[in-house]
Amino acid sequence: MRMPLPKARLRRIGRILLVAVLVLLAGLGSYVGYAALRATRSVTLPAPTGPYRVGRAIAEWTDHARADPLAPPPGGPRRLSVWLWYPAEPVAGAETAPYAPGAWTGLHLGGALAWSETKFEDVRVHAIADVPVAAGRFPVVVLEPGMGFAAPQYTTIAEDLASHGYLVVGVTPTYSANLTVLGGTTVQASEAGNPSVFDGDDLHTGQAQAAGDRLVRVWADDARFAAAQVLTQSAFTGHLDTTKTIYIGHSFGGAAALEACRSDPYCAGAADLDGTQYGTVVHSGLAKPLMFLGSQDSCITGTCAPATPADRSDRAAAQSLLNAGSGPVWCYRIAGTEHFNFTDYAAYYLAAPTGLLLALGPADGDVVLTITGAYLSAFADRAVSGRPQALLAAPSPYSQVEVQRTIP
């Protein structure tokens, strides 16, 4: 029979536990205070590496030829917010644009996590708002975000591409993005635009595949509409190469980029950043230059040791697409990365608990974004000019990059 502990000993244990709890709370409070203060310090996104200064404009375009199938209720014309980054004339004394102006600040993490992320007014970009386009003619790059994301959350890679002589058209997919801004008003995602079947472990079911195949057509139509619409903008008259368009996307936007390229005769090439492929292109392949850039354990390049049914599904889709295609192909993975490393989240300050909640790998975020920009600009140069690019060849000069396939 076990004897009860003496009361004096119980009191001592109670005091020890109380002290431990108080120390823990004090430490937690100190960390929260530090993190909240740290989040108010300015963060400058990685600098563009090309020779051009960068301009930025924000527009809203309406595709009157399409009824929006994602709106609740559907039926009105499809409206899109479009961000434009472009080579710009130097303007003495001009201030850089705000990272997320007006209602776009709603993209910032809210609620209990608001203290843990760099405040958007403290994020410094390199583009200048609404300045004249530089002299020359520039190919168009259409950039599509991942599911739930918006175009401004890819500012780093957009600015870098623009600095290398490309007009980047960032399309936020209305009703699929968690937030977009139209007419100064925020618009949230809808069930049709961001189906709940995509959540969690359901992502690779047959139902999710069918939903993805339907939705990717809408996003691909958005991309093609944006590529055509930018040619009508007076600010860019005489500055665009109208014969070549490159489609780039992250995550579900990567699938849309491939599908848009498949159906656009002016497509010069497409790049998929860590995105599972959907749609007709999976079975038809591409005859144009193609690049896959995956995170460390990604199977979207068609080469991996699948650990889950989702991995096997990703690998099968990529292999089908690659086997059906006939164009040049480059496939890479970046060590130390996860899915969000291809977004500006990699450059923000995030407190440790929030960082753990997001799909961010341990690799230096700025370095990964710089590597991603280097590969995107090299791929775009190859797709437009047809000339070999040293960076695309194996082995990579970056120790973080694993070259998995090159078919020049």
C-alpha positions in Angstrom: 0.0 0.0 0.0 1.4 3.4 -1.1 1.5 6.0 1.7 0.2 9.5 0.9 2.8 12.3 0.5 3.4 14.5 3.5 1.6 17.8 3.4 4.9 19.7 3.6 6.2 17.9 0.6 3.0 18.5 -1.4 3.3 22.2 -0.6 6.9 22.2 -1.9 5.9 20.4 -5.1 3.0 22.9 -5.5 5.4 25.9 -5.1 7.8 24.4 -7.6 5.1 23.8 -10.2 3.8 27.3 -9.6 7.3 28.8 -10.1 7.7 26.7 -13.3 4.4 27.9 -14.7 5.3 31.5 -13.9 8.7 31.2 -15.5 7.2 29.6 -18.6 4.5 32.3 -18.9 7.2 35.0 -18.4 9.4 33.5 -21.0 6.4 33.2 -23.4 5.4 36.7 -22.7 8.9 38.0 -23.3 9.1 36.1 -26.6 5.8 37.4 -27.8 6.9 40.9 -26.9 10.2 40.4 -28.8 8.4 38.9 -31.8 5.8 41.7 -32.0 8.6 44.3 -31.8 10.6 42.4 -34.4 7.6 42.3 -36.8 7.6 46.1 -36.9 11.1 46.3 -38.3 11.3 46.9 -42.0 12.2 44.0 -44.4 13.5 44.7 -47.8 12.7 42.0 -50.4 15.7 40.6 -52.3 17.0 43.1 -54.9 16.3 42.5 -58.6 19.4 41.2 -60.4 18.7 42.5 -64.0 19.8 45.8 -65.6 16.4 47.5 -65.7 14.7 49.6 -63.1 11.2 48.2 -62.3 7.8 49.9 -62.6 4.5 48.7 -61.2 0.9 49.4 -62.1 -2.3 47.9 -60.8 -5.4 47.4 -63.0 -8.8 45.8 -63.1 -9.9 44.0 -66.3 -13.2 42.5 -67.2 -13.6 39.7 -69.6 -17.1 40.3 -71.1 -16.8 37.2 -73.2 -17.0 34.9 -70.2 -19.6 34.5 -67.5 -17.8 33.9 -64.2 -18.5 30.3 -63.0 -16.9 30.9 -59.7 -19.0 33.9 -58.5 -21.7 33.4 -55.9 -24.1 33.4 -57.7 -22.5 32.8 -61.1 -23.4 34.6 -64.3 -21.7 38.1 -64.3 -18.6 38.7 -66.4 -15.3 37.5 -65.1 -13.5 40.4 -63.3 -9.8 40.3 -62.5 -7.3 42.3 -60.5 -4.0 42.4 -62.4 -0.6 43.6 -61.2 1.9 44.7 -63.8 5.7 44.8 -63.2 7.8 46.1 -66.2 11.2 47.5 -67.2 11.0 51.2 -66.4 12.7 54.5 -67.2 14.8 55.8 -64.3 13.0 58.5 -62.4 15.2 60.7 -60.2 14.0 60.9 -56.6 11.0 58.6 -57.1 9.8 56.6 -54.1 9.2 52.9 -54.3 5.6 51.7 -54.3 3.9 50.3 -51.2 4.0 46.5 -50.9 0.2 46.1 -50.4 -1.7 49.4 -50.8 -5.1 50.1 -49.6 -7.4 47.1 -49.0 -4.6 44.7 -50.1 -3.3 44.9 -46.5 -6.0 42.3 -45.8 -3.6 39.7 -47.1 -1.7 40.1 -43.9 -2.2 37.4 -41.3 -4.9 38.5 -39.0 -6.4 37.5 -35.6 -4.1 35.8 -33.1 -1.3 35.6 -35.6 -1.2 39.3 -36.6 1.7 40.1 -34.2 3.9 37.4 -35.7 4.4 38.6 -39.3 6.2 41.6 -40.7 3.7 44.4 -41.0 3.1 45.0 -44.7 3.8 48.8 -44.4 7.3 47.7 -43.3 7.9 45.5 -46.4 10.1 47.4 -48.8 9.9 46.7 -52.5 12.0 48.0 -55.5 9.4 48.9 -58.0 8.1 52.5 -58.6 4.5 53.0 -59.2 3.1 54.1 -62.6 6.4 55.3 -64.1 7.0 55.2 -67.9 8.1 52.0 -69.6 11.7 51.8 -70.7 12.7 52.0 -74.3 12.6 48.6 -76.1 10.3 45.7 -76.8 9.7 43.2 -74.1 8.1 39.7 -74.0 5.1 39.1 -71.7 5.3 36.8 -68.8 1.9 35.8 -67.2 2.3 34.9 -63.5 -0.4 33.0 -61.7 -0.3 32.5 -57.9 -1.0 29.4 -55.9 -4.5 28.5 -54.6 -5.5 31.1 -52.0 -2.7 33.4 -52.9 -2.7 36.8 -54.7 -0.3 38.3 -57.2 1.4 40.8 -54.8 2.6 37.9 -52.7 5.0 37.0 -55.6 6.6 40.5 -55.8 10.1 39.2 -55.4 10.2 37.0 -58.5 8.0 39.4 -60.5 10.4 42.3 -59.9 13.4 40.2 -60.8 11.8 39.1 -64.1 10.9 42.6 -64.9 14.4 43.8 -64.2 15.6 41.3 -66.9 13.4 42.8 -69.6 10.0 41.2 -69.2 6.5 42.6 -68.7 5.1 40.5 -65.9 1.3 40.3 -65.7 0.3 38.9 -62.2 -3.2 37.6 -62.3 -5.1 37.2 -59.0 -7.8 34.5 -59.6 -11.0 36.1 -58.3 -13.0 33.8 -55.9 -10.0 31.4 -55.7 -7.7 33.8 -53.9 -8.4 34.2 -50.2 -8.6 37.9 -50.9 -8.6 40.1 -53.9 -9.5 43.7 -54.3 -11.9 45.0 -57.0 -13.2 48.5 -57.0 -11.6 49.1 -53.7 -13.6 46.4 -52.1 -12.2 43.0 -50.8 -13.5 39.9 -52.4 -13.2 36.6 -50.6 -12.9 33.0 -52.0 -16.0 31.0 -52.9 -16.7 27.3 -52.6 -16.6 27.1 -56.4 -13.3 28.9 -56.7 -11.5 27.3 -53.8 -13.4 24.0 -53.2 -13.3 22.4 -49.8 -12.5 19.1 -51.5 -8.9 20.5 -51.9 -8.5 20.7 -48.1 -6.1 18.4 -46.2 -5.9 14.8 -47.2 -8.7 15.1 -49.7 -6.4 16.8 -52.2 -5.6 13.7 -54.3 -9.0 12.0 -54.4 -10.8 11.4 -57.6 -13.3 14.1 -56.6 -10.5 16.6 -56.1 -8.9 15.6 -59.4 -12.2 16.3 -61.2 -12.6 19.6 -59.4 -9.0 20.6 -60.3 -9.5 19.7 -64.0 -12.6 21.9 -64.1 -11.0 24.8 -62.2 -7.7 24.8 -64.1 -9.6 25.6 -67.3 -10.9 28.8 -65.7 -7.5 29.9 -64.4 -5.9 29.1 -67.8 -8.6 31.2 -69.5 -7.7 34.0 -67.0 -4.1 33.8 -68.0 -4.8 33.8 -71.7 -7.2 36.7 -71.3 -4.6 38.7 -69.4 -1.9 38.0 -72.1 -4.2 39.3 -74.8 -5.6 42.2 -72.7 -2.2 43.7 -71.9 -1.5 44.1 -75.6 -4.3 46.6 -75.7 -3.0 48.9 -72.9 -1.9 52.2 -74.3 0.9 52.6 -71.7 2.7 49.6 -73.3 2.0 50.4 -77.0 5.1 49.8 -79.0 6.9 48.2 -76.0 5.8 44.6 -76.3 6.9 41.6 -78.2 3.4 40.4 -79.3 4.6 37.1 -80.7 5.9 35.4 -77.5 4.2 34.8 -74.1 5.6 32.8 -71.3 3.3 31.4 -68.6 4.6 30.9 -65.1 2.8 29.7 -62.0 3.2 28.4 -58.4 1.2 25.5 -57.1 -2.2 25.4 -58.7 -1.1 28.4 -60.7 1.7 26.2 -62.1 -0.9 23.8 -63.5 -2.8 26.7 -65.0 0.4 28.0 -66.6 0.9 24.7 -68.3 -2.7 24.4 -69.5 -2.7 28.0 -70.8 0.5 27.3 -72.7 -1.1 24.2 -74.3 -3.9 26.2 -75.8 -2.1 29.4 -76.7 -0.3 29.4 -80.1 1.8 32.4 -79.0 3.1 30.5 -75.9 6.9 30.4 -75.9 7.2 28.2 -72.8 5.8 27.4 -69.4 7.3 27.0 -65.9 5.7 25.2 -62.9 6.8 26.1 -59.4 6.0 23.2 -57.1 2.5 22.6 -58.6 0.6 19.4 -59.1 -0.5 19.2 -62.7 -4.2 19.1 -63.8 -6.1 19.3 -67.0 -5.8 18.2 -70.6 -2.1 19.1 -70.7 -1.3 16.1 -68.3 -2.2 13.7 -71.2 -1.3 15.8 -74.2 2.0 17.2 -73.0 3.7 20.3 -74.4 5.7 20.9 -77.5 7.1 24.1 -76.0 10.0 24.6 -73.5 9.0 23.5 -70.0 10.6 23.9 -66.6 9.6 22.3 -63.3 11.1 23.7 -60.1 10.1 21.7 -57.1 10.6 21.9 -53.3 12.9 19.4 -51.6 10.6 16.4 -51.3 8.3 17.3 -54.2 7.3 14.7 -56.8 6.0 17.2 -59.3 9.1 16.8 -61.4 8.3 13.2 -62.1 11.3 11.9 -60.2 11.0 10.9 -56.5 10.6 8.1 -54.1 6.9 8.5 -53.2 6.1 8.2 -49.5 2.3 8.8 -49.7 -0.6 8.4 -52.1 -0.3 12.2 -52.8 3.3 11.7 -53.9 2.4 8.9 -56.2 -0.4 10.9 -57.7 2.0 13.9 -58.3 4.7 11.7 -59.8 2.2 10.0 -62.1 0.8 13.3 -63.4 4.2 14.7 -64.1 5.4 11.5 -65.8 2.4 11.5 -68.0 2.9 15.1 -69.0 6.6 14.6 -69.6 6.2 11.4 -71.6 3.5 13.0 -73.8 5.5 16.2 -74.5 8.1 16.8 -77.2 9.7 20.1 -76.2 12.8 20.9 -74.2 12.5 20.1 -70.5 14.4 21.1 -67.3 13.5 19.7 -63.9 15.0 20.8 -60.6 14.5 20.5 -56.8 15.8 23.0 -54.2 17.1 21.5 -51.0 15.8 22.9 -47.7 12.6 24.2 -49.2 8.9 23.6 -48.8 5.8 24.8 -50.7 5.7 28.4 -49.4 9.4 29.1 -50.2 8.4 30.2 -53.7 6.3 33.1 -52.3 7.2 36.3 -50.5 6.5 34.5 -47.2 10.1 33.3 -47.5 11.3 36.9 -47.1 9.0 38.2 -44.3 9.9 37.9 -40.7 7.7 35.2 -39.1 7.8 34.4 -35.4 8.7 30.8 -34.8 5.2 29.4 -34.0 3.8 30.9 -37.2 6.8 29.8 -39.3 6.1 26.2 -38.1 2.5 26.4 -39.2 3.4 27.4 -42.7 5.1 25.2 -45.4 8.5 26.9 -45.2 11.7 24.9 -45.2 14.9 25.8 -43.3 16.8 27.2 -46.3 17.5 30.9 -46.3 14.4 32.5 -47.8 16.1 35.3 -49.6 18.7 32.9 -51.1 15.9 30.6 -52.4 14.0 33.4 -53.9 17.1 34.7 -55.6 17.8 31.2 -57.0 14.2 30.9 -58.2 14.5 34.2 -60.0 17.8 33.2 -61.6 16.2 30.0 -63.0 13.1 31.7 -64.1 14.9 34.5 -66.0 17.3 31.9 -67.6 14.3 29.8 -68.7 12.5 32.8 -70.1 15.6 33.8 -72.0 15.9 30.3 -73.5 12.2 30.1 -74.3 12.2 33.5 -76.1 15.5 33.4 -77.9 16.1 29.7 -78.4 19.7 30.2 -77.3 21.3 27.9 -74.7 21.5 29.3 -71.2 24.5 28.1 -69.0 22.5 28.1 -65.8 20.0 25.5 -67.2 22.7 22.9 -67.9 23.8 20.4 -65.3 25.4 20.6 -62.8 24.0 23.7 -61.1 26.3 26.3 -59.7 24.0 26.5 -56.7 24.7 23.7 -54.1 21.0 23.8 -53.1 19.8 22.8 -56.6 19.4 19.2 -57.5 19.2 18.8 -61.3 16.8 15.9 -62.1 16.3 16.2 -65.8 17.5 18.3 -68.7 16.4 17.7 -72.3 17.6 20.8 -74.2 
